[in-house]
Amino acid sequence: MRILVTGGAGFIGSEYVRMLLGVPGGTAEGVPALEPTGVTVLDALTYSGNPANLAPVRDDPRLRFVQGDIRHAEVVDEVVAGHDVIVHFAAESHVDRSIAGAAPFVSTNVLGTQALLDAALRHGVRRFVHVSTDEVYGSIAEGSWTEDWPLAPNSPYSASKAGSDLLALAYHRTHGLDVVVTRCSNNYGPYQFPEKVIPLFVTNLLDGGTVPLYGDGGNVRDWLHVHDHCRGIAMVQEKGRAGEVYHIGGGTELTNKELTGRLLDACGAGWDRVVTVPDRKGHDRRYSLDITKINRELGYAPSITLGAGLAETVAWYRDNRAWWEPLTGTANA
Ligand SMILES: NC(=O)c1ccc[n+]([C@@H]2O[C@H](COP(=O)([O-])OP(=O)(O)OC[C@H]3O[C@@H](n4cnc5c(N)ncnc54)[C@H](O)[C@@H]3O)[C@@H](O)[C@H]2O)c1
């Protein structure tokens, strides 16, 4: 099986590639044996794409890396040819950046996805796995979203992801393309670009700095270790039903304030290192996914507790300064 992974030099995509290629010492338990004969990464290497994320599998003869933009139909057409499956991660992914400027979010997340879907149709790709987010539902005060919940995105990021989800599902209904969509909660783990809250806080704390807490710190997120996310995607890739959406959650909801407390503890710092900043515009209050469907149909359940995952993540950032210092501009500072 030849698998094309878009955005495979990013945080989650690179974990998927490392998992597919079975990095020695990687936790393969509970991961379907997809046994790829070839894995192609198509990635534009934007600010968040980093070839160093693929260093552990760089020498695997099954890996091919193509630097290219999913918005360029000719490039996409050439790369998609010969693949059985596309797992589509490539996206502009940071909400704050989408508030500052929405154009790259719409062009990459919507039009880039369309270019990939068209190429998948042309080349008879057998399965298109579209990786999306719980943010497409907006915010929920109580209870949890099921997969048939109406979409009500609030940020330009989530609106562009919702657009791409609908487009992918429309290609299934209109053209019969085998599409499956996954929607997951907030990921954390090694190799996450230090603009997202957990690596931002951890790297600031390790550097002796302060951390910015939005508003009253009461926004609630469900935290999912990136490895559990990728296990869930692999299960959907292997056995998900065409045309269906599957939620992948971590099962641990925390307010941002509670999360901050855990990160301060893990880094041995106190609340004097926390600075309250004005709330993000249109900030969703709470996300919560019901994961009954993927659990019943595919046997998915998160396997890494937040306590163990955060400890491992903090240790990884402590041990891998050479990876993140060039990204935060703190090297030799
Ligand atoms: N991080 C999360 O918590 C989270 C949660 C839910 C869903 N997701 C989704 O998972 C996917 C991956 O997220 P991530 O956190 O790994 O993001 P990331 O920003 O770390 O990685 C995105 C990757 O896509 C590449 N890319 C961006 N624009 C491109 C383009 N036009 N052409 C080709 N490559 C391009 C980047 O170079 C980068 O390698 C995204 O689709 C995102 O919406 C992420």
The ligand as a MOL file (V3000), in Angstrom:
LIG
                    3D

  0  0  0     0  0            999 V3000
M  V30 BEGIN CTAB
M  V30 COUNTS 44 48 0 0 0
M  V30 BEGIN ATOM
M  V30 1 N -2.9170 20.5540 16.6810 0
M  V30 2 C -4.1240 20.2510 17.0840 0
M  V30 3 O -4.4120 20.2600 18.2890 0
M  V30 4 C -5.1840 19.8530 16.0810 0
M  V30 5 C -6.4320 19.5220 16.5800 0
M  V30 6 C -7.4140 19.1180 15.6750 0
M  V30 7 C -7.1340 19.0330 14.3380 0
M  V30 8 N -5.9130 19.3850 13.8660 0 CHG=1
M  V30 9 C -5.6800 19.2720 12.4060 0
M  V30 10 O -4.6000 18.3750 12.2070 0
M  V30 11 C -3.8520 18.7790 11.0600 0
M  V30 12 C -2.3910 18.9060 11.4200 0
M  V30 13 O -2.2550 19.8640 12.4640 0
M  V30 14 P -0.8420 20.1800 13.1400 0
M  V30 15 O -1.0950 20.6080 14.5230 0
M  V30 16 O 0.0890 19.0620 12.8710 0 CHG=-1
M  V30 17 O -0.4140 21.4390 12.2680 0
M  V30 18 P 1.0370 22.0020 11.9390 0
M  V30 19 O 0.8410 23.4660 11.7060 0
M  V30 20 O 2.0530 21.5470 12.9290 0
M  V30 21 O 1.4020 21.2890 10.5630 0
M  V30 22 C 0.8100 21.6540 9.3280 0
M  V30 23 C 1.7170 21.1600 8.2230 0
M  V30 24 O 1.1030 21.4770 6.9750 0
M  V30 25 C 2.0610 22.0700 6.1110 0
M  V30 26 N 1.3710 22.9890 5.1950 0
M  V30 27 C 0.7160 24.1370 5.5100 0
M  V30 28 N 0.2290 24.7200 4.3990 0
M  V30 29 C 0.5660 23.8940 3.3620 0
M  V30 30 C 0.3330 23.9330 1.9660 0
M  V30 31 N -0.3360 24.9500 1.3940 0
M  V30 32 N 0.8070 22.9240 1.1990 0
M  V30 33 C 1.4940 21.8840 1.7560 0
M  V30 34 N 1.7650 21.8120 3.0720 0
M  V30 35 C 1.2900 22.7910 3.8710 0
M  V30 36 C 3.0300 22.7990 7.0320 0
M  V30 37 O 4.2970 23.0180 6.4240 0
M  V30 38 C 3.0990 21.8450 8.2070 0
M  V30 39 O 4.1130 20.8680 8.0330 0
M  V30 40 C -4.4860 20.0670 10.5600 0
M  V30 41 O -5.3330 19.7500 9.4790 0
M  V30 42 C -5.2710 20.5760 11.7490 0
M  V30 43 O -6.4010 21.3210 11.3310 0
M  V30 44 C -4.9310 19.7970 14.7130 0
M  V30 END ATOM
M  V30 BEGIN BOND
M  V30 1 1 1 2
M  V30 2 2 2 3
M  V30 3 1 2 4
M  V30 4 1 4 5
M  V30 5 2 4 44
M  V30 6 2 5 6
M  V30 7 1 6 7
M  V30 8 2 7 8
M  V30 9 1 8 9
M  V30 10 1 8 44
M  V30 11 1 9 10
M  V30 12 1 9 42
M  V30 13 1 10 11
M  V30 14 1 11 12
M  V30 15 1 11 40
M  V30 16 1 12 13
M  V30 17 1 13 14
M  V30 18 2 14 15
M  V30 19 1 14 16
M  V30 20 1 14 17
M  V30 21 1 17 18
M  V30 22 2 18 19
M  V30 23 1 18 20
M  V30 24 1 18 21
M  V30 25 1 21 22
M  V30 26 1 22 23
M  V30 27 1 23 24
M  V30 28 1 23 38
M  V30 29 1 24 25
M  V30 30 1 25 26
M  V30 31 1 25 36
M  V30 32 1 26 27
M  V30 33 1 26 35
M  V30 34 2 27 28
M  V30 35 1 28 29
M  V30 36 1 29 30
M  V30 37 2 29 35
M  V30 38 1 30 31
M  V30 39 2 30 32
M  V30 40 1 32 33
M  V30 41 2 33 34
M  V30 42 1 34 35
M  V30 43 1 36 37
M  V30 44 1 36 38
M  V30 45 1 38 39
M  V30 46 1 40 41
M  V30 47 1 40 42
M  V30 48 1 42 43
M  V30 END BOND
M  V30 END CTAB
M  END
